[in-house]
């Protein structure tokens, strides 16, 4: 009888130690940026993301459960509450784009150098993908100049005036918040000129970042492949 009690106690002790060890091992990878700016990188402490400066969130099973149930994951841009005005003067939230694959770039219409090339890259991606369920989103980093009428004129001039192409003007703070999510850095260097990152981002139908392309005129095969992959889901 004593032997059985001892064996049971030993088994429970080992089980507890095993659980504690697992918890300790997982403890060094408990926190992650909600926007996954650094991919799957995790942290021991609940600090701020070095990229977007948002507070890191604990990794919990409910995120996977929500994703499987079709709810908006915590890493989705659809959780942002900002409101935007399109080139057609419609007021939308990012969650209004749920259900479409999104290809996003940040530009400004008075740019004479990088932005025309970014727009050309977007057009090349669009031509290669050839899928009507994909939306191409161009967010202005100069909302004071790029009012809806100007964005509409820019869309027409660049033959981007159809339902697949959406230009967005937002409040200055909302634009800055979104740029942090995309890891796009920009700085105004004159009244009509900005220095900025050249990044094209791909989001799945739930608004989760799945791929980024950085640079101008780069090979877009990986970007096109990423869009086609998430379009199947």
C-alpha positions in Angstrom: 0.0 0.0 0.0 2.8 2.4 1.0 4.6 1.5 -2.3 1.5 2.5 -4.3 1.1 5.8 -2.5 4.8 6.5 -2.9 4.6 5.7 -6.7 1.5 7.9 -7.1 3.3 10.8 -5.2 6.4 10.3 -7.4 4.3 10.4 -10.5 2.5 13.6 -9.5 5.8 15.2 -8.6 7.4 14.4 -11.9 4.2 15.6 -13.7 4.3 18.9 -11.8 8.1 19.3 -12.5 7.5 18.6 -16.2 4.7 21.2 -16.4 6.9 23.7 -14.5 9.8 23.1 -16.9 7.6 23.6 -19.9 6.1 26.7 -18.5 9.7 28.1 -17.8 10.8 27.2 -21.3 7.7 28.9 -22.9 8.2 31.8 -20.5 11.1 33.1 -22.5 8.9 33.5 -25.5 5.7 34.8 -24.0 5.2 38.2 -25.6 4.9 39.3 -29.2 4.1 42.4 -31.2 0.3 42.4 -32.0 1.1 43.5 -35.6 4.0 41.0 -35.9 6.4 43.7 -37.1 9.3 41.3 -36.6 7.5 38.2 -37.8 7.3 35.5 -35.2 10.0 37.0 -32.9 9.0 36.9 -29.2 10.2 38.5 -26.0 10.6 37.5 -22.3 9.3 40.8 -21.0 6.2 42.8 -21.8 7.9 45.8 -23.4 7.2 47.9 -26.5 7.8 46.7 -30.1 11.0 48.3 -31.3 9.4 48.9 -34.7 5.9 50.2 -34.2 6.3 51.1 -30.5 3.0 49.3 -29.6 2.9 47.3 -26.3 3.8 43.6 -26.8 0.9 41.2 -26.1 1.1 37.8 -24.4 0.7 34.9 -26.8 -2.5 33.0 -25.9 -4.5 30.2 -27.3 -7.5 32.4 -27.8 -5.9 34.1 -30.7 -5.7 30.8 -32.6 -9.3 30.0 -31.6 -10.5 33.3 -32.8 -8.8 32.9 -36.1 -10.2 29.4 -36.6 -13.7 30.7 -35.8 -13.5 33.4 -38.5 -13.1 36.3 -36.0 -10.7 39.1 -36.4 -7.3 38.1 -35.0 -5.5 40.5 -32.6 -2.8 41.0 -35.2 -5.3 42.3 -37.8 -5.2 45.9 -39.1 -9.0 45.6 -38.9 -8.7 46.3 -35.2 -7.6 49.8 -35.9 -10.5 52.2 -35.3 -9.3 55.0 -37.6 -11.6 56.4 -40.3 -10.4 57.2 -43.8 -11.8 59.1 -46.8 -11.4 57.5 -50.2 -10.8 59.2 -53.6 -14.6 58.9 -54.1 -15.2 60.8 -50.8 -16.5 57.8 -49.0 -15.8 57.4 -45.3 -14.6 54.0 -44.4 -12.8 52.0 -41.7 -10.1 49.4 -42.5 -12.5 46.6 -41.3 -14.7 47.6 -44.3 -12.1 45.9 -46.4 -12.4 42.6 -44.6 -12.7 39.6 -47.0 -10.4 41.0 -49.6 -6.6 40.4 -50.0 -5.0 43.8 -49.6 -1.8 45.1 -51.2 -0.9 48.4 -49.4 1.6 51.1 -50.2 2.1 54.6 -48.7 2.8 57.4 -51.1 2.1 61.1 -51.7 0.9 62.6 -55.0 3.4 65.5 -55.3 6.3 63.0 -55.1 8.4 63.1 -58.3 11.0 60.4 -57.5 10.1 57.2 -55.5 6.3 57.3 -55.5 5.9 57.1 -59.3 8.1 54.0 -59.2 6.1 52.5 -56.3 2.9 53.1 -58.3 4.5 51.3 -61.2 5.5 48.4 -59.0 1.9 48.2 -57.8 0.6 48.2 -61.4 3.0 45.4 -62.3 1.9 43.3 -59.3 -1.7 44.0 -60.3 -1.1 42.8 -63.9 0.7 39.7 -62.7 -1.9 38.7 -60.1 -5.0 39.4 -62.3 -7.5 38.7 -59.5 -10.5 40.9 -58.9 -10.8 39.9 -55.2 -7.5 41.7 -54.5 -7.7 45.4 -53.6 -4.8 47.8 -54.0 -4.6 50.4 -51.3 -2.6 53.6 -51.6 -2.4 55.6 -48.4 -1.3 59.2 -48.5 1.4 60.3 -46.1 0.5 63.9 -46.9 -3.2 64.1 -45.9 -3.1 67.9 -45.8 -2.3 68.1 -49.5 -3.8 64.9 -50.8 -7.5 65.7 -50.2 -10.0 63.3 -51.9 -10.4 65.4 -55.1 -6.7 65.4 -55.6 -6.5 61.7 -55.0 -9.3 61.2 -57.6 -7.4 63.2 -60.2 -4.2 61.2 -59.5 -6.2 57.9 -59.8 -7.6 59.0 -63.2 -4.3 60.3 -64.5 -2.6 57.0 -63.6 -5.5 54.9 -64.9 -6.2 53.5 -61.5 -9.8 54.6 -61.3 -11.7 51.4 -60.7 -13.0 49.4 -57.7 -9.7 47.5 -57.2 -7.8 50.7 -56.5 -8.6 52.6 -53.3 -6.8 55.8 -52.3 -7.0 56.8 -48.6 -6.7 60.1 -46.8 -6.7 60.0 -43.0 -6.0 62.2 -40.0 -2.3 62.9 -39.4 -2.2 60.8 -36.3 -4.0 57.9 -38.0 -1.5 58.0 -40.9 1.4 57.9 -38.5 -0.1 55.0 -36.6 -0.7 53.0 -39.7 2.8 53.7 -41.0 4.2 52.3 -37.7 2.2 49.1 -38.3 3.7 48.8 -41.8 7.2 49.8 -40.5 7.1 52.6 -43.0 9.2 55.6 -41.9 8.6 59.0 -43.4 9.7 62.6 -42.6 8.6 65.9 -44.2 11.7 67.7 -45.5 9.9 70.6 -47.3 6.3 71.8 -47.7 5.6 69.3 -50.5 8.4 66.8 -50.1 8.9 63.8 -47.9 11.6 61.2 -47.4 10.0 57.7 -46.8 10.5 54.0 -46.9 9.6 52.1 -50.1 7.5 49.1 -48.8 4.6 47.3 -50.3 2.7 45.1 -47.9 0.3 42.2 -48.4 -2.5 41.4 -46.0 -4.7 38.3 -46.0 -8.5 38.4 -45.9 -8.5 38.9 -42.1 -6.1 41.8 -42.3 -3.0 40.0 -41.1 0.3 41.0 -42.6 1.7 38.1 -44.6 4.4 39.6 -46.8 6.4 42.8 -47.5 8.4 43.9 -50.5 11.0 46.6 -49.9 12.8 48.7 -52.6 12.0 50.1 -56.0 11.7 48.1 -59.2 12.6 44.9 -57.4 11.6 41.4 -58.6 8.0 41.0 -57.5 7.7 37.2 -57.9 7.6 36.5 -54.1 5.0 39.2 -53.6 2.8 37.9 -56.4 3.2 34.3 -55.0 2.2 35.5 -51.6 -0.9 37.2 -53.0 -1.9 34.1 -54.9 -1.4 31.9 -51.9 -3.6 33.9 -49.6 -6.2 34.4 -52.3 -6.8 30.6 -52.2 -7.9 30.7 -48.6 
